[in-house]
Amino acid sequence: MALSYKARKRLALLILVVGMPAYVVVAVSVVNMLERPPIWAELLVYIGLGFLWALPFRRIFRGIGQPDPDEKN
């Protein structure tokens, strides 16, 4: 069953407000467990983790900035 536009919008907001800060804490914890690698390696880890964060949610975020397609004028 596909999510409605409003449900996707609410879920996207929840992911951004709750999920993203939690993911940032996890990402920083992972880098700290590596015992402070060189700055270039740390940057690569953050870029990689940032890319991996977005992959599972791209279907939810797709089209959220557009007007509601189900709304009747």
PyMOL Python script that loads the backbone (N, CA, C, O; Angstrom):
from pymol import cmd

cmd.read_pdbstr("""\
ATOM      1  N   MET A   1       0.828  -1.161   0.000  1.00  0.00           N
ATOM      2  CA  MET A   1       0.000   0.000   0.000  1.00  0.00           C
ATOM      3  C   MET A   1       0.890   1.248   0.000  1.00  0.00           C
ATOM      4  O   MET A   1       1.781   1.379   0.839  1.00  0.00           O
ATOM      5  N   ALA A   2       0.650   2.143  -0.924  1.00  0.00           N
ATOM      6  CA  ALA A   2       1.429   3.367  -1.036  1.00  0.00           C
ATOM      7  C   ALA A   2       0.955   4.393  -0.016  1.00  0.00           C
ATOM      8  O   ALA A   2      -0.229   4.459   0.316  1.00  0.00           O
ATOM      9  N   LEU A   3       1.888   5.186   0.470  1.00  0.00           N
ATOM     10  CA  LEU A   3       1.546   6.239   1.420  1.00  0.00           C
ATOM     11  C   LEU A   3       0.952   7.429   0.683  1.00  0.00           C
ATOM     12  O   LEU A   3       1.361   7.743  -0.435  1.00  0.00           O
ATOM     13  N   SER A   4       0.005   8.075   1.300  1.00  0.00           N
ATOM     14  CA  SER A   4      -0.570   9.282   0.712  1.00  0.00           C
ATOM     15  C   SER A   4       0.453  10.411   0.801  1.00  0.00           C
ATOM     16  O   SER A   4       1.455  10.304   1.508  1.00  0.00           O
ATOM     17  N   TYR A   5       0.188  11.472   0.086  1.00  0.00           N
ATOM     18  CA  TYR A   5       1.093  12.621   0.082  1.00  0.00           C
ATOM     19  C   TYR A   5       1.221  13.203   1.494  1.00  0.00           C
ATOM     20  O   TYR A   5       2.325  13.520   1.935  1.00  0.00           O
ATOM     21  N   LYS A   6       0.101  13.344   2.197  1.00  0.00           N
ATOM     22  CA  LYS A   6       0.139  13.905   3.551  1.00  0.00           C
ATOM     23  C   LYS A   6       0.909  12.999   4.509  1.00  0.00           C
ATOM     24  O   LYS A   6       1.652  13.483   5.362  1.00  0.00           O
ATOM     25  N   ALA A   7       0.733  11.694   4.367  1.00  0.00           N
ATOM     26  CA  ALA A   7       1.453  10.757   5.231  1.00  0.00           C
ATOM     27  C   ALA A   7       2.953  10.818   4.950  1.00  0.00           C
ATOM     28  O   ALA A   7       3.763  10.793   5.877  1.00  0.00           O
ATOM     29  N   ARG A   8       3.322  10.898   3.670  1.00  0.00           N
ATOM     30  CA  ARG A   8       4.741  11.008   3.319  1.00  0.00           C
ATOM     31  C   ARG A   8       5.332  12.310   3.848  1.00  0.00           C
ATOM     32  O   ARG A   8       6.473  12.334   4.308  1.00  0.00           O
ATOM     33  N   LYS A   9       4.561  13.388   3.784  1.00  0.00           N
ATOM     34  CA  LYS A   9       5.033  14.682   4.272  1.00  0.00           C
ATOM     35  C   LYS A   9       5.260  14.633   5.786  1.00  0.00           C
ATOM     36  O   LYS A   9       6.273  15.131   6.279  1.00  0.00           O
ATOM     37  N   ARG A  10       4.330  14.040   6.514  1.00  0.00           N
ATOM     38  CA  ARG A  10       4.474  13.909   7.964  1.00  0.00           C
ATOM     39  C   ARG A  10       5.647  13.002   8.331  1.00  0.00           C
ATOM     40  O   ARG A  10       6.406  13.297   9.254  1.00  0.00           O
ATOM     41  N   LEU A  11       5.787  11.906   7.605  1.00  0.00           N
ATOM     42  CA  LEU A  11       6.890  10.986   7.859  1.00  0.00           C
ATOM     43  C   LEU A  11       8.230  11.651   7.549  1.00  0.00           C
ATOM     44  O   LEU A  11       9.195  11.460   8.289  1.00  0.00           O
ATOM     45  N   ALA A  12       8.304  12.416   6.483  1.00  0.00           N
ATOM     46  CA  ALA A  12       9.531  13.136   6.139  1.00  0.00           C
ATOM     47  C   ALA A  12       9.897  14.127   7.234  1.00  0.00           C
ATOM     48  O   ALA A  12      11.068  14.249   7.594  1.00  0.00           O
ATOM     49  N   LEU A  13       8.913  14.829   7.761  1.00  0.00           N
ATOM     50  CA  LEU A  13       9.163  15.775   8.842  1.00  0.00           C
ATOM     51  C   LEU A  13       9.669  15.055  10.091  1.00  0.00           C
ATOM     52  O   LEU A  13      10.605  15.520  10.742  1.00  0.00           O
ATOM     53  N   LEU A  14       9.056  13.932  10.422  1.00  0.00           N
ATOM     54  CA  LEU A  14       9.493  13.148  11.573  1.00  0.00           C
ATOM     55  C   LEU A  14      10.928  12.662  11.386  1.00  0.00           C
ATOM     56  O   LEU A  14      11.727  12.704  12.321  1.00  0.00           O
ATOM     57  N   ILE A  15      11.247  12.209  10.196  1.00  0.00           N
ATOM     58  CA  ILE A  15      12.602  11.737   9.917  1.00  0.00           C
ATOM     59  C   ILE A  15      13.604  12.869  10.075  1.00  0.00           C
ATOM     60  O   ILE A  15      14.679  12.669  10.641  1.00  0.00           O
ATOM     61  N   LEU A  16      13.267  14.056   9.581  1.00  0.00           N
ATOM     62  CA  LEU A  16      14.190  15.184   9.671  1.00  0.00           C
ATOM     63  C   LEU A  16      14.339  15.710  11.089  1.00  0.00           C
ATOM     64  O   LEU A  16      15.434  16.107  11.488  1.00  0.00           O
ATOM     65  N   VAL A  17      13.250  15.720  11.857  1.00  0.00           N
ATOM     66  CA  VAL A  17      13.295  16.303  13.199  1.00  0.00           C
ATOM     67  C   VAL A  17      13.846  15.326  14.236  1.00  0.00           C
ATOM     68  O   VAL A  17      14.556  15.740  15.152  1.00  0.00           O
ATOM     69  N   VAL A  18      13.535  14.050  14.107  1.00  0.00           N
ATOM     70  CA  VAL A  18      13.965  13.064  15.101  1.00  0.00           C
ATOM     71  C   VAL A  18      15.094  12.182  14.568  1.00  0.00           C
ATOM     72  O   VAL A  18      16.099  11.970  15.247  1.00  0.00           O
ATOM     73  N   GLY A  19      14.925  11.676  13.363  1.00  0.00           N
ATOM     74  CA  GLY A  19      15.877  10.715  12.823  1.00  0.00           C
ATOM     75  C   GLY A  19      17.232  11.290  12.471  1.00  0.00           C
ATOM     76  O   GLY A  19      18.261  10.668  12.737  1.00  0.00           O
ATOM     77  N   MET A  20      17.245  12.468  11.875  1.00  0.00           N
ATOM     78  CA  MET A  20      18.516  13.041  11.466  1.00  0.00           C
ATOM     79  C   MET A  20      19.422  13.384  12.650  1.00  0.00           C
ATOM     80  O   MET A  20      20.605  13.045  12.611  1.00  0.00           O
ATOM     81  N   PRO A  21      18.921  14.041  13.703  1.00  0.00           N
ATOM     82  CA  PRO A  21      19.799  14.282  14.858  1.00  0.00           C
ATOM     83  C   PRO A  21      20.302  12.980  15.498  1.00  0.00           C
ATOM     84  O   PRO A  21      21.452  12.907  15.930  1.00  0.00           O
ATOM     85  N   ALA A  22      19.459  11.974  15.559  1.00  0.00           N
ATOM     86  CA  ALA A  22      19.892  10.689  16.109  1.00  0.00           C
ATOM     87  C   ALA A  22      20.983  10.082  15.237  1.00  0.00           C
ATOM     88  O   ALA A  22      21.944   9.509  15.750  1.00  0.00           O
ATOM     89  N   TYR A  23      20.839  10.203  13.927  1.00  0.00           N
ATOM     90  CA  TYR A  23      21.845   9.665  13.014  1.00  0.00           C
ATOM     91  C   TYR A  23      23.161  10.432  13.133  1.00  0.00           C
ATOM     92  O   TYR A  23      24.234   9.840  13.023  1.00  0.00           O
ATOM     93  N   VAL A  24      23.085  11.737  13.357  1.00  0.00           N
ATOM     94  CA  VAL A  24      24.305  12.530  13.539  1.00  0.00           C
ATOM     95  C   VAL A  24      25.041  12.063  14.789  1.00  0.00           C
ATOM     96  O   VAL A  24      26.266  11.946  14.773  1.00  0.00           O
ATOM     97  N   VAL A  25      24.320  11.798  15.860  1.00  0.00           N
ATOM     98  CA  VAL A  25      24.945  11.300  17.092  1.00  0.00           C
ATOM     99  C   VAL A  25      25.622   9.955  16.828  1.00  0.00           C
ATOM    100  O   VAL A  25      26.738   9.724  17.294  1.00  0.00           O
ATOM    101  N   VAL A  26      24.967   9.080  16.096  1.00  0.00           N
ATOM    102  CA  VAL A  26      25.555   7.777  15.770  1.00  0.00           C
ATOM    103  C   VAL A  26      26.797   7.959  14.899  1.00  0.00           C
ATOM    104  O   VAL A  26      27.808   7.295  15.127  1.00  0.00           O
ATOM    105  N   ALA A  27      26.737   8.844  13.907  1.00  0.00           N
ATOM    106  CA  ALA A  27      27.878   9.061  13.017  1.00  0.00           C
ATOM    107  C   ALA A  27      29.078   9.608  13.786  1.00  0.00           C
ATOM    108  O   ALA A  27      30.204   9.158  13.574  1.00  0.00           O
ATOM    109  N   VAL A  28      28.852  10.563  14.669  1.00  0.00           N
ATOM    110  CA  VAL A  28      29.946  11.111  15.468  1.00  0.00           C
ATOM    111  C   VAL A  28      30.506  10.046  16.403  1.00  0.00           C
ATOM    112  O   VAL A  28      31.716   9.995  16.622  1.00  0.00           O
ATOM    113  N   SER A  29      29.656   9.208  16.950  1.00  0.00           N
ATOM    114  CA  SER A  29      30.120   8.127  17.822  1.00  0.00           C
ATOM    115  C   SER A  29      30.982   7.130  17.054  1.00  0.00           C
ATOM    116  O   SER A  29      31.983   6.641  17.577  1.00  0.00           O
ATOM    117  N   VAL A  30      30.598   6.832  15.823  1.00  0.00           N
ATOM    118  CA  VAL A  30      31.393   5.918  14.996  1.00  0.00           C
ATOM    119  C   VAL A  30      32.771   6.507  14.727  1.00  0.00           C
ATOM    120  O   VAL A  30      33.775   5.800  14.821  1.00  0.00           O
ATOM    121  N   VAL A  31      32.829   7.783  14.396  1.00  0.00           N
ATOM    122  CA  VAL A  31      34.123   8.420  14.131  1.00  0.00           C
ATOM    123  C   VAL A  31      34.963   8.474  15.404  1.00  0.00           C
ATOM    124  O   VAL A  31      36.177   8.280  15.347  1.00  0.00           O
ATOM    125  N   ASN A  32      34.339   8.732  16.546  1.00  0.00           N
ATOM    126  CA  ASN A  32      35.090   8.751  17.807  1.00  0.00           C
ATOM    127  C   ASN A  32      35.627   7.373  18.167  1.00  0.00           C
ATOM    128  O   ASN A  32      36.686   7.263  18.786  1.00  0.00           O
ATOM    129  N   MET A  33      34.911   6.324  17.787  1.00  0.00           N
ATOM    130  CA  MET A  33      35.402   4.971  18.035  1.00  0.00           C
ATOM    131  C   MET A  33      36.643   4.667  17.204  1.00  0.00           C
ATOM    132  O   MET A  33      37.426   3.790  17.568  1.00  0.00           O
ATOM    133  N   LEU A  34      36.832   5.370  16.107  1.00  0.00           N
ATOM    134  CA  LEU A  34      38.013   5.180  15.263  1.00  0.00           C
ATOM    135  C   LEU A  34      39.236   5.903  15.826  1.00  0.00           C
ATOM    136  O   LEU A  34      40.298   5.887  15.204  1.00  0.00           O
ATOM    137  N   GLU A  35      39.106   6.525  16.975  1.00  0.00           N
ATOM    138  CA  GLU A  35      40.186   7.236  17.655  1.00  0.00           C
ATOM    139  C   GLU A  35      40.769   8.352  16.810  1.00  0.00           C
ATOM    140  O   GLU A  35      41.980   8.419  16.601  1.00  0.00           O
ATOM    141  N   ARG A  36      39.903   9.223  16.329  1.00  0.00           N
ATOM    142  CA  ARG A  36      40.251  10.452  15.609  1.00  0.00           C
ATOM    143  C   ARG A  36      41.251  10.194  14.468  1.00  0.00           C
ATOM    144  O   ARG A  36      42.452  10.421  14.611  1.00  0.00           O
ATOM    145  N   PRO A  37      40.721   9.715  13.337  1.00  0.00           N
ATOM    146  CA  PRO A  37      41.582   9.501  12.167  1.00  0.00           C
ATOM    147  C   PRO A  37      42.041  10.841  11.579  1.00  0.00           C
ATOM    148  O   PRO A  37      41.593  11.892  12.037  1.00  0.00           O
ATOM    149  N   PRO A  38      42.917  10.824  10.582  1.00  0.00           N
ATOM    150  CA  PRO A  38      43.307  12.076   9.926  1.00  0.00           C
ATOM    151  C   PRO A  38      42.073  12.790   9.366  1.00  0.00           C
ATOM    152  O   PRO A  38      41.048  12.165   9.096  1.00  0.00           O
ATOM    153  N   ILE A  39      42.189  14.095   9.201  1.00  0.00           N
ATOM    154  CA  ILE A  39      41.032  14.906   8.817  1.00  0.00           C
ATOM    155  C   ILE A  39      40.442  14.465   7.485  1.00  0.00           C
ATOM    156  O   ILE A  39      39.223  14.505   7.321  1.00  0.00           O
ATOM    157  N   TRP A  40      41.257  14.051   6.537  1.00  0.00           N
ATOM    158  CA  TRP A  40      40.734  13.624   5.231  1.00  0.00           C
ATOM    159  C   TRP A  40      39.954  12.321   5.371  1.00  0.00           C
ATOM    160  O   TRP A  40      38.933  12.139   4.707  1.00  0.00           O
ATOM    161  N   ALA A  41      40.422  11.412   6.228  1.00  0.00           N
ATOM    162  CA  ALA A  41      39.698  10.156   6.443  1.00  0.00           C
ATOM    163  C   ALA A  41      38.390  10.415   7.187  1.00  0.00           C
ATOM    164  O   ALA A  41      37.367   9.795   6.898  1.00  0.00           O
ATOM    165  N   GLU A  42      38.433  11.328   8.139  1.00  0.00           N
ATOM    166  CA  GLU A  42      37.230  11.683   8.887  1.00  0.00           C
ATOM    167  C   GLU A  42      36.188  12.305   7.944  1.00  0.00           C
ATOM    168  O   GLU A  42      34.999  12.000   8.037  1.00  0.00           O
ATOM    169  N   LEU A  43      36.641  13.166   7.050  1.00  0.00           N
ATOM    170  CA  LEU A  43      35.742  13.779   6.074  1.00  0.00           C
ATOM    171  C   LEU A  43      35.117  12.719   5.170  1.00  0.00           C
ATOM    172  O   LEU A  43      33.920  12.780   4.886  1.00  0.00           O
ATOM    173  N   LEU A  44      35.911  11.752   4.717  1.00  0.00           N
ATOM    174  CA  LEU A  44      35.383  10.671   3.877  1.00  0.00           C
ATOM    175  C   LEU A  44      34.344   9.834   4.616  1.00  0.00           C
ATOM    176  O   LEU A  44      33.341   9.424   4.031  1.00  0.00           O
ATOM    177  N   VAL A  45      34.583   9.582   5.900  1.00  0.00           N
ATOM    178  CA  VAL A  45      33.626   8.808   6.698  1.00  0.00           C
ATOM    179  C   VAL A  45      32.310   9.571   6.821  1.00  0.00           C
ATOM    180  O   VAL A  45      31.240   8.983   6.669  1.00  0.00           O
ATOM    181  N   TYR A  46      32.379  10.879   7.096  1.00  0.00           N
ATOM    182  CA  TYR A  46      31.156  11.676   7.230  1.00  0.00           C
ATOM    183  C   TYR A  46      30.405  11.768   5.904  1.00  0.00           C
ATOM    184  O   TYR A  46      29.176  11.703   5.882  1.00  0.00           O
ATOM    185  N   ILE A  47      31.128  11.916   4.814  1.00  0.00           N
ATOM    186  CA  ILE A  47      30.469  11.955   3.500  1.00  0.00           C
ATOM    187  C   ILE A  47      29.801  10.616   3.205  1.00  0.00           C
ATOM    188  O   ILE A  47      28.662  10.577   2.739  1.00  0.00           O
ATOM    189  N   GLY A  48      30.497   9.535   3.471  1.00  0.00           N
ATOM    190  CA  GLY A  48      29.924   8.205   3.242  1.00  0.00           C
ATOM    191  C   GLY A  48      28.703   7.941   4.104  1.00  0.00           C
ATOM    192  O   GLY A  48      27.699   7.421   3.617  1.00  0.00           O
ATOM    193  N   LEU A  49      28.780   8.295   5.387  1.00  0.00           N
ATOM    194  CA  LEU A  49      27.638   8.089   6.276  1.00  0.00           C
ATOM    195  C   LEU A  49      26.468   8.995   5.889  1.00  0.00           C
ATOM    196  O   LEU A  49      25.309   8.599   6.012  1.00  0.00           O
ATOM    197  N   GLY A  50      26.765  10.196   5.428  1.00  0.00           N
ATOM    198  CA  GLY A  50      25.701  11.089   4.977  1.00  0.00           C
ATOM    199  C   GLY A  50      24.999  10.564   3.745  1.00  0.00           C
ATOM    200  O   GLY A  50      23.783  10.698   3.615  1.00  0.00           O
ATOM    201  N   PHE A  51      25.747   9.973   2.847  1.00  0.00           N
ATOM    202  CA  PHE A  51      25.160   9.380   1.642  1.00  0.00           C
ATOM    203  C   PHE A  51      24.324   8.153   2.002  1.00  0.00           C
ATOM    204  O   PHE A  51      23.227   7.969   1.473  1.00  0.00           O
ATOM    205  N   LEU A  52      24.837   7.319   2.896  1.00  0.00           N
ATOM    206  CA  LEU A  52      24.094   6.118   3.302  1.00  0.00           C
ATOM    207  C   LEU A  52      22.800   6.460   4.026  1.00  0.00           C
ATOM    208  O   LEU A  52      21.826   5.713   3.938  1.00  0.00           O
ATOM    209  N   TRP A  53      22.780   7.593   4.751  1.00  0.00           N
ATOM    210  CA  TRP A  53      21.578   8.002   5.465  1.00  0.00           C
ATOM    211  C   TRP A  53      20.441   8.308   4.503  1.00  0.00           C
ATOM    212  O   TRP A  53      19.280   8.012   4.786  1.00  0.00           O
ATOM    213  N   ALA A  54      20.777   8.895   3.374  1.00  0.00           N
ATOM    214  CA  ALA A  54      19.747   9.354   2.444  1.00  0.00           C
ATOM    215  C   ALA A  54      19.154   8.224   1.606  1.00  0.00           C
ATOM    216  O   ALA A  54      18.011   8.336   1.163  1.00  0.00           O
ATOM    217  N   LEU A  55      19.876   7.168   1.382  1.00  0.00           N
ATOM    218  CA  LEU A  55      19.413   6.105   0.487  1.00  0.00           C
ATOM    219  C   LEU A  55      18.071   5.481   0.867  1.00  0.00           C
ATOM    220  O   LEU A  55      17.198   5.383   0.004  1.00  0.00           O
ATOM    221  N   PRO A  56      17.866   5.057   2.104  1.00  0.00           N
ATOM    222  CA  PRO A  56      16.591   4.397   2.397  1.00  0.00           C
ATOM    223  C   PRO A  56      15.376   5.326   2.370  1.00  0.00           C
ATOM    224  O   PRO A  56      14.243   4.857   2.260  1.00  0.00           O
ATOM    225  N   PHE A  57      15.600   6.631   2.468  1.00  0.00           N
ATOM    226  CA  PHE A  57      14.484   7.566   2.580  1.00  0.00           C
ATOM    227  C   PHE A  57      14.195   8.333   1.303  1.00  0.00           C
ATOM    228  O   PHE A  57      13.321   9.200   1.308  1.00  0.00           O
ATOM    229  N   ARG A  58      14.875   8.057   0.231  1.00  0.00           N
ATOM    230  CA  ARG A  58      14.688   8.867  -0.981  1.00  0.00           C
ATOM    231  C   ARG A  58      13.282   8.748  -1.555  1.00  0.00           C
ATOM    232  O   ARG A  58      12.791   9.707  -2.150  1.00  0.00           O
ATOM    233  N   ARG A  59      12.626   7.620  -1.400  1.00  0.00           N
ATOM    234  CA  ARG A  59      11.247   7.477  -1.906  1.00  0.00           C
ATOM    235  C   ARG A  59      10.267   8.302  -1.087  1.00  0.00           C
ATOM    236  O   ARG A  59       9.260   8.777  -1.613  1.00  0.00           O
ATOM    237  N   ILE A  60      10.558   8.475   0.200  1.00  0.00           N
ATOM    238  CA  ILE A  60       9.679   9.273   1.048  1.00  0.00           C
ATOM    239  C   ILE A  60       9.822  10.752   0.715  1.00  0.00           C
ATOM    240  O   ILE A  60       8.827  11.476   0.663  1.00  0.00           O
ATOM    241  N   PHE A  61      11.055  11.205   0.489  1.00  0.00           N
ATOM    242  CA  PHE A  61      11.308  12.623   0.250  1.00  0.00           C
ATOM    243  C   PHE A  61      11.025  13.056  -1.180  1.00  0.00           C
ATOM    244  O   PHE A  61      10.913  14.254  -1.440  1.00  0.00           O
ATOM    245  N   ARG A  62      10.907  12.134  -2.100  1.00  0.00           N
ATOM    246  CA  ARG A  62      10.690  12.496  -3.508  1.00  0.00           C
ATOM    247  C   ARG A  62       9.331  13.184  -3.682  1.00  0.00           C
ATOM    248  O   ARG A  62       8.289  12.612  -3.358  1.00  0.00           O
ATOM    249  N   GLY A  63       9.357  14.408  -4.193  1.00  0.00           N
ATOM    250  CA  GLY A  63       8.140  15.144  -4.498  1.00  0.00           C
ATOM    251  C   GLY A  63       7.498  15.861  -3.333  1.00  0.00           C
ATOM    252  O   GLY A  63       6.412  16.419  -3.490  1.00  0.00           O
ATOM    253  N   ILE A  64       8.130  15.869  -2.163  1.00  0.00           N
ATOM    254  CA  ILE A  64       7.532  16.506  -0.994  1.00  0.00           C
ATOM    255  C   ILE A  64       7.433  18.015  -1.181  1.00  0.00           C
ATOM    256  O   ILE A  64       6.494  18.624  -0.669  1.00  0.00           O
ATOM    257  N   GLY A  65       8.353  18.630  -1.884  1.00  0.00           N
ATOM    258  CA  GLY A  65       8.331  20.070  -2.080  1.00  0.00           C
ATOM    259  C   GLY A  65       7.340  20.545  -3.128  1.00  0.00           C
ATOM    260  O   GLY A  65       7.142  21.749  -3.294  1.00  0.00           O
ATOM    261  N   GLN A  66       6.721  19.622  -3.831  1.00  0.00           N
ATOM    262  CA  GLN A  66       5.750  19.963  -4.879  1.00  0.00           C
ATOM    263  C   GLN A  66       4.365  20.120  -4.260  1.00  0.00           C
ATOM    264  O   GLN A  66       4.122  19.643  -3.152  1.00  0.00           O
ATOM    265  N   PRO A  67       3.461  20.784  -4.967  1.00  0.00           N
ATOM    266  CA  PRO A  67       2.077  20.875  -4.463  1.00  0.00           C
ATOM    267  C   PRO A  67       1.435  19.487  -4.362  1.00  0.00           C
ATOM    268  O   PRO A  67       1.808  18.559  -5.079  1.00  0.00           O
ATOM    269  N   ASP A  68       0.476  19.374  -3.468  1.00  0.00           N
ATOM    270  CA  ASP A  68      -0.212  18.106  -3.250  1.00  0.00           C
ATOM    271  C   ASP A  68      -0.934  17.678  -4.533  1.00  0.00           C
ATOM    272  O   ASP A  68      -1.817  18.394  -5.005  1.00  0.00           O
ATOM    273  N   PRO A  69      -0.572  16.519  -5.104  1.00  0.00           N
ATOM    274  CA  PRO A  69      -1.218  16.090  -6.345  1.00  0.00           C
ATOM    275  C   PRO A  69      -2.665  15.636  -6.123  1.00  0.00           C
ATOM    276  O   PRO A  69      -3.443  15.597  -7.076  1.00  0.00           O
ATOM    277  N   ASP A  70      -3.036  15.297  -4.906  1.00  0.00           N
ATOM    278  CA  ASP A  70      -4.398  14.830  -4.618  1.00  0.00           C
ATOM    279  C   ASP A  70      -5.355  15.978  -4.285  1.00  0.00           C
ATOM    280  O   ASP A  70      -6.566  15.779  -4.196  1.00  0.00           O
ATOM    281  N   GLU A  71      -4.803  17.172  -4.104  1.00  0.00           N
ATOM    282  CA  GLU A  71      -5.631  18.323  -3.739  1.00  0.00           C
ATOM    283  C   GLU A  71      -6.460  18.774  -4.938  1.00  0.00           C
ATOM    284  O   GLU A  71      -5.952  18.916  -6.050  1.00  0.00           O
ATOM    285  N   LYS A  72      -7.749  18.995  -4.682  1.00  0.00           N
ATOM    286  CA  LYS A  72      -8.626  19.457  -5.745  1.00  0.00           C
ATOM    287  C   LYS A  72      -8.767  20.957  -5.658  1.00  0.00           C
ATOM    288  O   LYS A  72      -8.993  21.505  -4.579  1.00  0.00           O
ATOM    289  N   ASN A  73      -8.637  21.620  -6.786  1.00  0.00           N
ATOM    290  CA  ASN A  73      -8.704  23.089  -6.823  1.00  0.00           C
ATOM    291  C   ASN A  73     -10.109  23.574  -6.781  1.00  0.00           C
ATOM    292  O   ASN A  73     -10.346  24.782  -6.804  1.00  0.00           O
TER     293      ASN A  73
END
""", "prot")
cmd.dss("prot")
cmd.show_as("cartoon", "prot")
cmd.util.cbc("prot")
cmd.orient("prot")
